[in-house]
Amino acid sequence: MSKPVRLEDIPFEETMADEPAAPSFLEVFEEEKQRRETARRYWFRHTKDGLINTAFHNLLKLLPCRFVSDFGKALVPLARWSYRDKVFPNRIARNFRALTPTRWTNEVDEQAGLDRWWINIGRTISEYCVLNRFWKEGRIEVEGMDHYEAACRLGGPPIFATVHLGTWEAVLGSINEGIAGPNIATYQPEPNRFKNRIVHAIRKKRNQYVFPPGQRSAFHLHRLMKTGQYSLTIFIDEVRDNQIHLPLFGRKVPDKGNAVIAVKLANVSGGNLMPTYLTRLGPSRFRLTILPALRRPEGQSTYDIRGTVQALNDVFEPIILDHLEEWYMLGELRLPKNFEEGTYAKALAQKNAEKRMI
């Protein structure tokens, strides 16, 4: 008889993202363009950025949370200037306008909204240095604990489906340390190996297993969730195939991705899917909102995959539209070229206009 799987039997190092093999330093002088750029990115750009990030992280983590958050805000003008020739700032601006049609009374208000997006990102990146202190210092208020308690009475482990709002990593820490620990989760590694090392150290400090993509991680998640001893947090607005597939924003329901994985794990474990999200109240202060668990179809013991993914979208799409200034994935979303002329955008414009009239 096989031994039941336990989290403590899994080496914590298995939560570390695989790092790319180091190219030869001599390849920075290579004539072939792709090999030359790969080597220069590894040895120069990633190393420079990584060392700067590591130095700032080790300094800022010793300072008060409010100061760290304000420090991130102060760096935003410099960051925007340094990115001025990149493609993604224009994509962010276009996405912001496309998803907020008729919300603003003038261009000044629209620009102020876009500025708030950048400020939130600046705060969020800096707050990573101190986010392990948020729960302990009472910087996160919780709304909807009655929904969590109701889900617990249904039996089965809670599965928290969430999105990248506010300082999203604080969702993981709050659930693990204060609500439904031990909590396991998944994540998408950063391209920069130094950033992955920093995030790994942050999670190790609070002893939370957050698994990278891959077959080994999928095997661990499947076995752990079947025990019913652990809660799971999973972000359903991840980047996949160079695109954000949820929220849908008028597009078709995807047949793969983290939302599909969340539904499958809920069915395997008998768990309950609980939409959960974090919003910013101020510098290093947040509200964690837990919504009622999604219902299974009448008379069914499992969730319907396609219908449940649609239900998750129906919950989170309006939440993200209402808090677009805090949604990190705005920079990863690639809307169709004719999105603004489509049916969805026109309906959204009408809805925003009606809100302004109320």
Buried (B, 14 or more C-beta within 10 A) or exposed (E): EEEEBEBEEBEBEEBBBEEEEEBEEEBBEBEEEEBBBBBBBBBEEBBEEBEEBBEBBEEBBEEEBBBBBBBBBEBBEEBEEEBEEEEEBEBBBBBBBBBBBBBBEEEEEBEEBBBBBBBBBBBBBBBBBBBBBBBEEEBBEBEBEEBBEBBBEEEBBBBBBBBBBBBBBBBBBBBBBBBBBBBBBBBEBBEBBBBBBBBBEBBBEBEBBBBBBEEEBBEBBBBBBBEEEBBBBBBBBBEBEEEBBBBBBBBEBBEEBBBBBBBBBBBBBBBBBBBBBBBBEEBBBBBBBBBBBBEBEEEEEBBBBEBBBBBBBEBBBEBBBEBBBBBBBBBBBEBBEEBBEBEBBEEBBEBBEEEEEE
